[in-house]
Amino acid sequence: MIPAGDAYFHTKEWQKEEANADRDFKEGNVNTFDNIDDLIADLDS
């Protein structure tokens, strides 16, 4: 049985997006940052 608070994770839409994220990661379509300031600067750009 899936706890009610975790039900969103098991929806088709959520699982589709999880698969997209896994694919992006495997293909190197991610950004890494040495510190929080660089992350925030990227988010602000």
C-alpha positions in Angstrom: 0.0 0.0 0.0 1.3 3.5 -0.9 1.1 6.1 1.9 -1.3 8.9 1.0 1.5 11.5 1.2 3.5 9.6 -1.4 0.7 9.0 -3.9 1.8 11.9 -6.2 5.1 10.1 -6.9 3.3 7.1 -8.4 1.2 9.1 -10.9 1.9 8.6 -14.6 2.8 12.3 -15.1 5.3 12.2 -12.2 6.9 9.0 -13.4 7.2 10.5 -16.9 9.1 13.5 -15.5 11.3 11.2 -13.4 12.2 9.4 -16.6 13.0 12.7 -18.3 15.2 13.7 -15.4 17.1 10.4 -15.5 17.6 10.7 -19.2 18.9 14.3 -18.9 21.3 13.2 -16.2 22.6 10.2 -18.2 23.1 12.5 -21.3 24.9 15.1 -19.3 22.2 17.7 -19.6 22.8 19.1 -16.1 24.7 21.9 -14.5 27.0 21.7 -11.5 28.2 24.5 -9.4 31.1 25.0 -7.0 29.2 27.1 -4.6 25.7 28.5 -3.9 26.5 31.9 -5.3 27.3 30.4 -8.7 24.0 28.5 -8.6 22.0 31.6 -7.7 23.7 33.6 -10.4 22.7 30.9 -13.0 19.2 30.9 -11.7 19.0 34.7 -12.0 20.4 34.7 -15.6 
